[in-house]
Amino acid sequence: MSNNPARLEINAAALRFNLQYFRNLLKPSTQILAVVKANGYGCGSSYIGKILEQEHIDYLCVAYLQEGIALRKVNIKSPILILFPQIESLDQLIAHHLEPNLYSLSSLKAFINALKKTKKVNYPIHLKLNTGMNRLGFTKDEIPQLQSILRQEKNIMVKSICTHFASSGEDRDREFTKTQIDRYINLYNALTSVLDYSPKKHVSNTSGIINYPEYQFDMVRLGLGLYGFGNDAQVTHHLKLVPRLKTNIFQLQYLQKGETVGYNRAFTTKTQSTIAIIPLGYSDGLDRRLSNHVGCVFINGKKAPIVGMVCMDMTMVDVTDIACKVGDEVIIFDHQDHILEMAKNLDTISYEIITTISPRIERILK
Ligand SMILES: *Cc1c(COP(=O)(O)O)cnc(C)c1O
């Protein structure tokens, strides 16, 4: 039994396997920008970043500056793209040699000003175009101003120009996705007409890679797929799950018929029952809406339903029909199907399940 009440085991071999799976889907010339935001989709960005660096990943990418600094602090040398740089902290971004994805005239101007305070030339930046996601990005109207800035500023080097699909996973939105590509190509051509070099093109996330091989361009932004999920069951089952959430039985309670379990006495035993207490609760990321038979865990190969309300640090499961003892391993998830089932029960997506495992849970590299 581990010293840790609960742990998230990170399967390095699975990560390498998934990376290779996507490399095989892509042309040899297509680069991969591995997305390790949100603490490497919950897996620990320094572990994930290091493994990917050993695998000669072309680029890493995080959402916010602090995530990029955390990677630099563990000595990761790969180029790192910051998807959502804040205007207030561009000096720090430059100091750590991180590459901003600039998304508006004000963010671009602020970056140019920050760069002027340094002696750096040809600093790599990336431009984000809004083609229909309507989240971040330059719009068509801003192109003339953007062109004139690009003509003048020689300290910056536009490494890439990208956009983001609103619905690359949905078959019914194929037409819309094509419209996004048309807009993207038009804006890309307008911008590069004022440059004497060609920034890389990239648009696809995991489901884009799978559904639109024709739009892989120079680079793709691979997130969820690395951790073990495609956008349908078929691809998912070709991949291997990276994070596996486990703990051990903390105590057993032997109850008579008609006794209640936990807060608000939410569950009443229907027969003489054995209840296992597991040291993991909603503050660890085990959603409280999994209470009372919505969710389950796995003990000695059998399903044990959650009974009563998930507590902050503890959860009770019914093991009446399972031979088990204190210290036995409890699996919250160690297969994609466990996470997909949990996501379905919670009316959410696999992304949310894996990225909300709290920092209290130790990440252990396996
Ligand atoms: C998170 C993110 C990705 C990765 O998406 P996945 O679906 O996890 O592959 C790619 N691009 C942008 C802009 C993102 O925010």
The ligand as an SDF file (V2000), in Angstrom:
LIG
                    3D

 15 15  0  0  0  0  0  0  0  0999 V2000
   -6.7760   23.3460  -25.6140 C   0  0  0  0  0  0  0  0  0  0  0  0
   -6.4950   23.7690  -27.0030 C   0  0  0  0  0  0  0  0  0  0  0  0
   -6.0530   22.8330  -27.9560 C   0  0  0  0  0  0  0  0  0  0  0  0
   -5.9840   21.3470  -27.7010 C   0  0  0  0  0  0  0  0  0  0  0  0
   -7.2540   20.7770  -27.9040 O   0  0  0  0  0  0  0  0  0  0  0  0
   -7.5160   19.1980  -27.7800 P   0  0  0  0  0  0  0  0  0  0  0  0
   -8.9280   19.0570  -28.1860 O   0  0  0  0  0  0  0  0  0  0  0  0
   -7.2840   18.8540  -26.3540 O   0  0  0  0  0  0  0  0  0  0  0  0
   -6.5620   18.5150  -28.6860 O   0  0  0  0  0  0  0  0  0  0  0  0
   -5.6990   23.3080  -29.2120 C   0  0  0  0  0  0  0  0  0  0  0  0
   -5.7720   24.6310  -29.5030 N   0  0  0  0  0  0  0  0  0  0  0  0
   -6.2240   25.5390  -28.6160 C   0  0  0  0  0  0  0  0  0  0  0  0
   -6.2940   26.9720  -29.0190 C   0  0  0  0  0  0  0  0  0  0  0  0
   -6.6170   25.1500  -27.3440 C   0  0  0  0  0  0  0  0  0  0  0  0
   -7.0730   26.0610  -26.4750 O   0  0  0  0  0  0  0  0  0  0  0  0
  1  2  1  0
  2  3  1  0
  2 14  2  0
  3  4  1  0
  3 10  2  0
  4  5  1  0
  5  6  1  0
  6  7  2  0
  6  8  1  0
  6  9  1  0
 10 11  1  0
 11 12  2  0
 12 13  1  0
 12 14  1  0
 14 15  1  0
M  END
$$$$
